[in-house]
């Protein structure tokens, strides 16, 4: 059973609650929609060109000398197709969709990896183009918010699938690794899940039109992910050691003891230098003494697809702007502030403003290589406004260093791809760290606040939907503490380590301090028995008054981790190491478990 929502509901003493949202009167369509249609059409044409070019590489003509193509018309899957689809969660759809693709009937198992990605990319491209056709319809604000989310997420998925296709193409050497492709495919599935969640509590013509256009996309990318994961020999985090990978990866730990190995040497220096020693490309200052007065103007000045690190220095002050987003085309941006509580990026949007949770973020970043340092991100909407995001990150290889992230419900949306948080302070109440990134929090302080009456605090709500996604939340060497207002009333407001938003939710706490506000059971159900046997929740060598495990839940998916090999799979070195990207950021980190 799955739960599609605008965001996680708040846990109360009387069970989960839903939020009723009344849309505003219909507003006129925006003229920018026509421009968006052209942009999306161009994106589709580019993606289709890539797909068409690569089809030639993979699809091989294996018909017999008589010129017959009977295999194409028999509609009987080959042994390779049957075996590949047998590893998926939607085998009938897998067989039917592959049989519709030229050459799949005679393709080898290796070719089917490429064909499945290619076919999935084409379906996403068509869905994007088709969805853009209804852009000029009149829509209520909440409907428009969900619709805009879907266009952005579909566009992002086309890009992710295009990169995956280039990487898996036979003989092309696209430059990506196995973990890169697993990350990109996992993010594509997360994008689709977020898109459909946005419409979950809506009804009407636009929803019906979008659901028709999005039909089967989630299942197709799930099948694609399963086929690729099986071919790549990827193993899930089930406690079985992955050969001697830990030893091999940790070989570089000594050389990068203070700075993770997946960032450039220049970036390592940038994250360690004082602000006065950094030569920023763009300076934002309210008083007009910088390059720009607003952050939005600074983002606009950044070139698209930059391979060079672009530094934006945001001077002390409070910045509250309507739309602050580093889009996927704005790559390798580093934001540097004057420190926590000094440079503050603020907002007050919530779902009570007739928008999706995805849309409420005070600041959002999806451009790969995003880094933020010494900044406070906050959403001041308050607990009564329910879902209200302070920071949303969907950027691959993202680093958040020495930052505050402050809110109540749904404070930090670690949406997708690979992320690392170091020495951050994160504040909230209900599900305040949520999303489906592969993310590690290290040396952070996680502050539970006093929620509304009858609410329960839940620190995490991880929404891994598919067993082949390489995602999850790892909280390592952190401090889980209560704010003074909660500490004074902790008996009335229990705090839990997490609850499962989706079926394969995965969260671990490693070597962290847990305060006495943590409920002895540790973890909270989402709804009755949902996901209790498919989730993966683990604890390893935590300490403090809340770290006692004697009264923890007895769910099939919960485990007290005792093996170093199993715990190590959720460290920086193995969970998000990928292509050695972290050390080049300059953020100090522990690659493995602390001793």
DAFENKA-V833399 format. One line per field, one symbol per residue. ss: DSSP state (~ for helix, > for strand, _ for the rest). phi: phi as a letter, one per 40 degrees, with the letter a starting at -180 (. if undefined). burial: I if it has 9 or more other ideal C-beta (glycine too) atoms within 8 Angstrom, else O. Layout:
ss: ???
phi: ???
burial: ???
This chain:
ss: __________>>__>>__________>____~~~~~~~~~~~~~~~~~~~~~~~~~~~___________~~~~~____~~~~~~~_____~~~~~~~~~____~~~__~~~~~~~~~~~~~~~~~~~~~~~~______>_~~~~~~~~~~~~~~~~~~~~~~~~~~~~_________~~~~~~~~~~~~~~~~~~~~~______~~~~~~~~~___~~~~~~~~~~~~~~~~____________~~~~~~~~____________~~~~~~~~__~~~____>>>_______>__~~~~~~~________>>>>>__>>>_____>>______>>>>______>>>>>___~~~___~~~~__>>>_____>>>__>>>>___~~~_____>>>____>>>>__>>>_____>>>___>>>>>__>>>>_>>>>>>__>>>>>__>>>>______>_>>>>>>_________>>>>>__>>>>_~~~~_______>>>>_______>>>>>__>>___>_________________>>>>>__>______________>>>___~~~~~___~~~~~______~~~__________
phi: .bbcacidcccbcbhcbbbcbbccddbcccccccccdcccccccccccccccccddcccbcbccccgcbcccbcfbcccccccccccccbcccccccccccdgccbccdcccccccccccdccccccccccccbdcccbcdcccccccdccccccccdcccccccccccdgcfcgcbdccccccccccccdcccdccccdbbahccdcccccccdgccccccccccccccccgcbccchcdcfbcdcccccccccbcbbdcbbccccccccbccdccbcccbbbaccgcbcbcbcdccccccccfccccbbbcbcdibbbbcbbaccccccfcbcbbchdgbcbbbabcacccgacddccdcababcdgcbbafbbbbbcdgcccgcaccbbbbccfcbbbfbcbbabcgcbbccagcabbbfbbbbibcfcbahbccbbbbfbbbbcbcccdgcbcbcbacbccbccccbibbbbfbbbbbcdccdcbcccbcbbciaccbcbdbabbbfbcbcccccdcgbbccafcdgcbbcbbbbbfcagccccbcbcdbcdccaccbcdcccccbcddbcbcfcfccdccgccaccbccb
burial: OOIOIIIIIIIIOOOIOOIOIOOOOOIOIOOOIIOIIOOIIOIIOIIIOIIOOIIOIIIOOOOOOOOOOOIOOOOOIIOIIIIIIOOIIIIOIIIOIIIOIOIIIIIOIOIIIIIIIIIIIIIIIIIIIOIIOIIOOOIIIIIIIIIIIIIOIIIIIIIIIIIIIIIIIOOOOIOIOOIIIIIIIIIIIIIIIIIIIIIIOIOOOIIOIIIOIIOOIIIIIIIIIIIIIIIIOIOOIOOOOOOOOIOOIIOIIOOIOOIIIIIOOOIIIIIOOOIOOIOIOIIIIOOOOIOIOIIIIIIOOIOOOIOOIIIIIIIOIOIOOOOIIIOIOIIIIIIIIIIIOIIIIIIIIIIOOIIIIIIIIIIIIIIIIIIIIIIIIIIOIOIOIIIIIIIIIIIIIIIIIIIIIIIIIIIIIIIIIIIIIIOIIIIIIIIIIIIIIIIIIIOIIIIIIOIOOOIIIIIIIIIIIIOIIIIIIIIIIIIIIIIOOIIOIIOOIOIIIIIIIIIIIIIIIIIIIIIOIIOOIIIIIIOOOIIIOOIIIIIIOIOIOIIOOOOIOOIOIIIIIOOOIIIIIIIIIIIIIIOIIIIIIIIOIIIIIOO
